[in-house]
């Protein structure tokens, strides 16, 4: 029975699923920063990152997550997410484990880059606004 579905391919649906995952994760992390600004500023300071960056990262995560879900400005948002993940990985250092405890950051970085290269896909506002409506033929 599963063989029947293995031949079905829809890369646009795959891109949508990646966008939903990225968008939700970044919205949640941005919301966590918003609801604990003081703690987040203290954490950024401990990493020698200027406190004003909390607001920039929080806005990118919240607004970018919403844009990612909607499929609007997806490639720009993906690159911004990737930059945040590179800085996060570089500033926190490596911990224990095979990936230094940065598995989530690595996956988010790679998925962000994949979406940046693939674009928003068919199921997005970018495509909705870009496609021209079919001409009306009157006879």
HUTALIN-V261902 format. One record per residue. RES is the residue in three letters. PHI is phi in radians with two decimals (NA if undefined). D_LAST is the distance of its C-alpha to the last C-alpha in whole Angstrom. Layout:
# HUTALIN-V261902
res={RES	RES}
phi={PHI	PHI}
d_last={D_LAST	D_LAST}
This chain:
# HUTALIN-V261902
res={UNK	UNK	UNK	UNK	UNK	UNK	UNK	UNK	UNK	UNK	UNK	UNK	UNK	UNK	UNK	UNK	UNK	UNK	UNK	UNK	UNK	UNK	UNK	UNK	UNK	UNK	UNK	UNK	UNK	UNK	UNK	UNK	UNK	UNK	UNK	UNK	UNK	UNK	UNK	UNK	UNK	UNK	UNK	UNK	UNK	UNK	UNK	UNK	UNK	UNK	UNK	UNK	UNK	UNK	UNK	UNK	UNK	UNK	UNK	UNK	UNK	UNK	UNK	UNK	UNK	UNK	UNK	UNK	UNK	UNK	UNK	UNK	UNK	UNK	UNK	UNK	UNK	UNK	UNK	UNK	UNK	UNK	UNK	UNK	UNK	UNK	UNK	UNK	UNK	UNK	UNK	UNK	UNK	UNK	UNK	UNK	UNK	UNK	UNK	UNK	UNK	UNK	UNK	UNK	UNK	UNK	UNK	UNK	UNK	UNK	UNK	UNK	UNK	UNK	UNK	UNK	UNK	UNK	UNK	UNK	UNK	UNK	UNK	UNK	UNK	UNK	UNK	UNK	UNK	UNK	UNK	UNK	UNK	UNK	UNK	UNK	UNK	UNK	UNK}
phi={NA	-1.18	-1.01	-1.06	-1.59	-1.21	-1.54	-1.39	-2.27	-2.58	-1.15	-1.15	-1.17	-1.08	-1.11	-1.03	-1.10	-1.12	-1.12	-1.10	-1.07	-1.06	-1.02	-1.13	-1.09	-1.25	-1.08	-1.06	-1.20	-1.15	-1.15	-1.07	-1.16	-1.08	-1.45	-2.47	-1.01	-1.06	-1.13	-1.16	-1.12	-1.12	-1.13	-1.04	-1.07	-1.14	-1.72	1.09	-1.79	-0.97	-1.08	-1.09	-1.13	-0.98	-1.17	-1.12	-1.11	-1.08	-1.15	-1.07	-1.19	-1.23	-1.17	-1.08	-1.09	-1.13	-1.09	-1.10	-1.06	-1.32	1.39	-2.23	0.98	-1.08	-1.20	-1.15	-1.11	-1.06	-1.15	-1.08	-1.06	-1.09	-1.09	-1.03	-1.20	-1.12	-1.12	-1.06	-1.18	-1.30	-1.52	-1.56	1.31	-1.65	-1.79	-1.58	1.74	-1.14	-1.97	1.19	1.32	-1.99	-1.09	-1.09	-1.06	-1.12	-1.13	-1.10	-1.09	-1.17	-1.17	-1.05	-1.15	-1.07	-1.17	-1.07	-1.34	-1.46	1.53	-1.28	1.46	-1.18	-1.59	-2.69	-1.19	-1.00	-1.20	-1.02	-1.41	-1.45	-1.25	-1.48	-1.15	-1.14	-1.16	-1.53	-1.78	-1.94	-2.41}
d_last={48	48	47	44	43	45	42	39	39	37	38	36	37	41	40	39	42	44	43	44	47	48	46	48	52	51	50	53	56	54	55	59	59	58	60	63	63	67	67	65	66	70	68	66	70	72	69	70	66	66	65	62	61	60	58	56	56	55	52	51	51	50	47	46	46	44	42	42	41	38	37	37	40	41	42	44	45	46	49	50	51	52	55	56	57	59	61	61	63	65	66	67	69	69	71	72	70	68	66	68	66	63	61	58	58	58	55	53	54	52	49	49	49	47	44	44	44	41	39	37	35	32	33	34	32	33	30	28	28	28	25	21	19	16	13	10	7	4	0}
